Amino acid sequence: MDDMRAADVVIGHAGAGTALEVLRERKHFLMVINAELMSNHQKELAIALQNEGYLRYCYTNTLADSIISFDKEFVSKPFPPPKPHLFSNFVDNIFFT
């Protein structure tokens, strides 16, 4: 985590946990998709997050070119803070109101 905090740009795999960690630290993020996966949930997540302006993504076979062309001036949209009570409030409203 200290390495991530010290970094200007983070390059990491396209897992949801990694994405949340990096985005909560408000770092430039180049998310790398593993195209070998059968049901490629990584691709879906990466596309959605890039379309929202949170990060940039690439594939393992385009990583070198993506690093070279990565624009550190790209200003990513701040990722919203977690809302830990959102789900429990939703459940409470269904069952207890």
C-alpha positions in Angstrom: 0.0 0.0 0.0 2.9 2.4 0.7 4.2 1.8 -2.8 0.8 2.7 -4.2 0.6 5.9 -2.2 4.0 7.0 -3.4 3.2 6.3 -7.0 2.0 8.7 -9.6 0.6 6.0 -11.8 -0.5 2.5 -10.8 -0.5 -0.4 -13.3 -2.5 -3.4 -12.0 -4.7 -6.3 -13.0 -8.4 -5.7 -13.7 -9.8 -7.3 -10.6 -12.5 -5.5 -8.6 -10.5 -5.4 -5.4 -7.5 -3.9 -7.1 -9.6 -1.3 -8.8 -11.3 -0.2 -5.6 -7.9 0.0 -3.8 -6.3 2.2 -6.5 -9.4 4.3 -7.1 -9.9 5.1 -3.5 -6.3 6.3 -3.3 -7.1 8.6 -6.3 -4.2 7.5 -8.4 -3.8 7.4 -12.2 -4.7 3.8 -13.0 -3.8 1.7 -16.0 -5.9 -1.4 -15.6 -4.6 -4.5 -17.4 -7.2 -7.0 -18.6 -6.4 -10.7 -18.9 -8.0 -11.6 -22.3 -7.5 -15.3 -21.6 -10.4 -15.5 -19.1 -13.4 -17.5 -20.3 -16.1 -15.1 -19.0 -14.3 -11.9 -19.1 -15.8 -9.9 -16.2 -12.5 -7.9 -16.1 -13.2 -6.5 -19.5 -16.7 -5.5 -18.5 -15.5 -3.7 -15.3 -12.6 -2.0 -17.1 -14.8 -0.7 -19.9 -17.4 0.6 -17.5 -14.8 2.4 -15.3 -13.1 3.9 -18.3 -16.4 5.1 -19.8 -17.1 6.8 -16.4 -13.7 8.5 -16.6 -12.1 6.8 -13.6 -9.2 5.1 -15.3 -7.6 3.8 -18.6 -7.3 0.2 -19.5 -5.3 -2.1 -21.8 -4.7 -5.7 -22.5 -1.6 -7.8 -21.6 -0.5 -7.8 -25.3 -0.8 -4.0 -25.5 0.7 -3.2 -22.1 4.1 -1.9 -23.3 2.5 0.4 -25.9 0.0 1.6 -23.4 2.7 2.5 -20.8 4.5 4.5 -23.4 1.4 6.4 -24.5 -0.2 6.8 -21.1 -1.1 10.4 -20.5 -0.3 11.3 -17.0 -2.1 14.6 -17.6 -5.3 12.6 -17.9 -7.4 13.8 -14.9 -9.5 10.9 -13.7 -12.8 11.6 -12.1 -12.7 11.2 -8.3 -14.1 7.9 -7.2 -17.0 8.3 -4.8 -16.4 7.3 -1.2 -17.9 4.0 0.1 -21.4 4.0 1.5 -21.3 1.1 3.9 -24.8 1.5 5.2 -26.5 1.7 1.8 -27.3 -2.0 1.6 -28.3 -2.5 5.2 -30.6 0.5 4.9 -32.1 -1.0 1.8 -32.8 -4.3 3.6 -34.2 -2.5 6.6 -36.6 -0.6 4.4 -37.9 -3.7 2.8 -38.4 -5.8 6.0 -38.9 -3.3 8.7 -41.1 -0.5 7.3 
